[in-house]
């Protein structure tokens, strides 16, 4: 259902009823009671399995910042929908189907972690504790202003990790020096200064505050953006600004999940079932990350990232799956379970070599011709 091979859980059940060997009600009851930990662990398991395979295929992207393991984190909320059954639609005081914090690692293109919450109305900050337990020395976390809290930033700093985050007006800090200009980026002029944050225990943390005067206002109308980071001074302010600008890659992943997959299955209105469906969509996204990594290993990073469309790959899967499984029955796939990592990498690269890129290229955007200024022609 997530891969759009079947339009609904009911349709998938009817197609495989003999193999499932239980009632549709039992299937839904199982989905409605799956623990969120199980759903999240599926995502983590897929990332652990795929990461060494991607590395073996030489399918990793060039690092954004040498020597750091970059992780982008953002929240995703499963919205209520009018297509859900009436009892599960959003009403006053009733929770949405759920929300999650999602961790994305751009080097491999994988979603490596997810922290689901059954209450869609809950604050994202309630999930900061489990997230912080995964922070390791050498990590570089990139996040939006919702993560800009004193405890979150200071905890990352205490763990020997690093962050680049947009400043939140609620964060209290002391300015230690005046702003100093440090160059320009594609988006505007950059300046920086040192600031001091005192944590709950009274310990002082000295961070950098990077300001960008934007050439064009953001969609919220902001012309000046401030960011905070604890990266060492050898990482220039312009580089910090560029790193934050790249966090849109996770937002793009969310857009892909919504556009190309069934990441929000409307009939799964119960929180545990809805979050399980969303986590399966993240696993599907990771599967396609392996496909893209194999293509990068053969055709190069720039060609694949700039030209290959995830939409056409997902569409290829949904349209050819039934015929493929008839031509190659399920037992024929068992050989891959016992295959070594190196052998599987060789096969995937060989398959990638035979892919006709023209069939999965992005459609180029046509430049819009500006309308001529002047009076509109009178209607007859």
N, C-alpha and C positions, 0 to 999 in steps of 0.2 A: 504493500500500500504506500509506503514511504517513497519507493522508487517509481510510483505511478504505474506499476505493472498491473495492479488491480485497483479499481476505483474506490473500494471500501473494504473494511474488515469482513463484512458479511459476504462480499463477492469472493474474497480470498478464501474464506472458510468453505464456501460452496465448491470452489475449485479443488480443494484439498481435503474434503470431508472424510474420505476413506482413510487418509493418513492420520488425520487429527484424532479420529475415533472418540469423539466426545461431542456434546451438544454445543450449539452456538451460545446458549446462555452461560454454560460453563466457561467458554472462552472469554466472554465479556467479564464474568465474575473474576477470572484469573487476572485479566488486564487491570480491572478496577482495584485490585489489592496487591499489585506488584510493588514491593518496597522501592522507594526512590534510590536507596543505596544500590540496589541491583541495577537500576537503569543507568546510574552514574558509572558504575563499575564496568558496564559494557563499553562505554566510551573510553575509559582509561585503558581497558584491556586492548581495544583496537589500536590505540595509540602506541602502547608498548610493543605490540606485534609488528606494526607497520614502520616504526621509526628505524630499526636496524635494516629493514628491507629497502627503505628509501635511501639510506646511506650506502648500502651495498650497490645500488644502481647508479650511484653518483648523481642522485636526483635532488639533492639539497640546493636551496638557493644560496647565493652569496650572502654572508652575514651582514646585517645592517650595521653592526658595531663589533669589530673583532674582539674576541675574548669574553663576550657576554652571551648568556643564554636568554634571548629576548622572549618575553611572554606578554601578550596583550590580553587584558581582561575587561569584560563588559557584561552588563546585565541584559537578559532577554525575558520578556513577559509574554505568556500565552494569553491572548485576549479572549474575552467572552465573545460569542458569536450568535447571531440570530439563527444560524443554521443548526445550532445544537437543539436538542429536544427542550421543550418548554421548561421542564423542571430544573434544567441545568443552566438556563440563561442567566445572565448577570441581573441581580436584583439588589436592592438596598440591603447592605449588611451581609451579602453573600459573596464568598470568595471567588476570585477568578480561578481558572484551571491551574495556575501555577506560574512560577518564575524561576530563573536560574542565573547563576554567574557562570560564564563560559570563558575558558582559557584557551588561547590560540597561539601556536608557535609558528611564526612565518617562515622560519628556515626550512621546515619540512612541509608547511601548509596543513598541519594537523591540528584538530581540536584535541588537546591532551588532557583536559580535565573539565568537569562540570559539577556545579554545586546546586542541586535542585531544591526548591522549596514549594510545598503544597499550597501555601497561601499566596495567591497572586497579588494581594494587597500589602504584603509585608515589605518592610524597607530592605533594600539591598544590603544595608550595613549589618543586618542581623546575620548575614552569611560570611562576614569578614573573618570571624574566628576560624572556621574550617579552612578558609582560603589561606590565611596566614600560616597555618600549620604545614603548608606545602612549600613555603618560601625557603629557598636554599641560597647559600653564599654564592655570589657570582651571577645570580639571576638579575635581569633588568626588566622590571614591570612597567608597562605603559598603560595608563588608564585615564578616564575622564574625571571631571571634577567631583562626581559622587564619591570617589575613593579618596578625596583630599581631606582626610581627617587627621588630627594630631596623632591619635593612637596607631592608626594604620601606617602612616608614613614613618613614625619613629620606630615601630616594631620592625618594619622592613630594614631600616637603617641598623638596628641592633643585631639583626641576623646576618649582617655582612652582604646584604643584597642591595639593589639599586632601584630607583624609580624615576619616571618622568610622568608628571601628572599636571593637569590643568588646575590652576588655583581656584579654591572655593572661598567665597567671601566670609564664610564662617570660621575659617582657620585663623588663629591668632599667632602672630609672629612679631619679632622685633627686627627692624631694618638696621643693618650694621654698616652700610656704606651706600653712597649715592649710585644711581644707575650709570653704567659706563657703556657707551656704544661699542658693538663688537661685530659690525658688518651687516650684510643684507642676505636675504634668502629670496626664493622665488615668490614668497608671499608678502614680504615686507622687511622693515628695518628691525634689527635685533639689538637689545641692550640687556645687561645683566647686573646683579648686585647680590651681596651675601645677606642672608637673613638668619635669625636664630629662633628656634622653636624649643620650648621647654616641655618635656613630657610629664606624664602623671607622677612619676617618681622624682621629679625635680632635676633630671639630667638634661643637659643642653645639647641640642643638635644644630649644627650649622649647615644650612642648605643654600643652594643658589636659586635665585628668582630670575627667570628669563622673561623679558617682555618683548612682544612682537607688535609693531605698529603695522597693521595690515594695509595692503594696497586696496583690497576690496573688503567690505564688511561681511561678517558671517551671516548665516541665514537668520540669526537672532538679532542682527543689527550691530554686533560688537565690532569696533574698529581697533581695539587694543586687547590683546590676549596675554595673560600671565601664566607661566608654568613654574613648577617647583621641581628640583632634582637634587639628588645627592651624588651624582656622577662626579668623578674627579675633575679638576680644572683643566686637565689636558684634553678633555672632551669639550670642544668649543661650544659657545652658546648657539651658534648657527646650527651645529650638528644636533644639539638638543631639540631645537625647533623643528628640524627635519624629521627627527625620530617621532616626535609627537604627531606630526602631520601624517605619518604613515599608519597611524592606528586605525584609519578608515578601512584597512584590509579586513578587520574583523566585522565591521559593519557591512562590508560587501559580502562576507560569508553569510551573514544573517539574511541579506537580501536574496542570495542564491538559494538558501534553504527554503525561503518563502516562495520563490518564483519557480524553482525547478523540482522541488520535492514536496511531499505531503508532510511538512514538519508540524502542522497543526491539524490533526484529524478531527473534524468537527464532531463526529459521533462519540469521540472519547472525551466526554465532558468531565468525568471525575478526575481530580488532580493527579492521582498516581498513574492512571491510564494515559492522560494527556502528556505528562512528563516522560513516561516511557516512550510514547510516540515521538516526542521531540528528541530524546536521546538516541533513538534508532535513526532519526534523520541525521544526527551528528556522526553516527557510525557510517552511514551512507556517504556523507561528505568526506570522511576519512578514506573510505574506499576509493573515491574518485581522486583524492590527493595522491594515492599510490599510482593511479593511472597517469596523472599529470607528471609525477616524479619520473616514471618510466619514459614518458615523452621528452622530459627535460634531459634525461640521461642520453638520449639519442639525438635530439634536435636542438638542444641548448636552451638555457634558461630564458634568454631574451625572446626567442621565437615563440616558445610555449606560453609564457606569461603575457606577452603582448598580443598574440594572435589567436590562441586556442580558446574556444568558447565552451564553458562548462555546460551551457544549455544544450548544445548539440550532442555532447557526450551523454548527458542524462537522458536525452530524447532517444539516442541510439539504444541505450539499455532498455528503456520501457517498450520500445517498438519491436525489438528483435528477441527479447527474452523467451517468449513462448516458442517461437520457431527453433531457437537454439537448444532449448531443453528437449524438444522432440528429436532433433537431429543428433544431439549428444546427451543421452539419458544420464540421470543423476549418478549411477555407479561409476560412470566413466571419469568423473571428477575426483574420485577418491585418491587417485595417484598424487594429487597436490598436497594432501594432508601429511604424508610422510616425506615430502620432498625437502631437501636441505635449503637453507637460505640462499646459498650461492647458486644452486640449480634453478630455483624459482626466479631469482633475479635475471639469470641468463635468458629464461623463457620469456619473461615480461619485456626485456629489452629487445628480444628478437621480434616479438609481436609489435612493439612500438615502432620498430624499423619499417614494418609493413603498413603502418597507418597512413592513409592518404589525408594529409593535413588540410587539404583544400575542402574536404567534406565537413570539417569541424572548425573552420576559421570563423572568427567573429565577423559580423556584418559591419563594414565601415560606416561610420556616421557621415551623412551628407551635410555639408555646410549649408546652413539656412540662408537663402537669399533675402536680404533686407527688403521690406516693402518700400516702394518709392513714397517719399513724403509728398503731401499735397492733399487737395480736397478729394473726398470720395466721389466716385461717379454717381450722378443722380439716377435714382431708380425709375424705370419706365412704368 
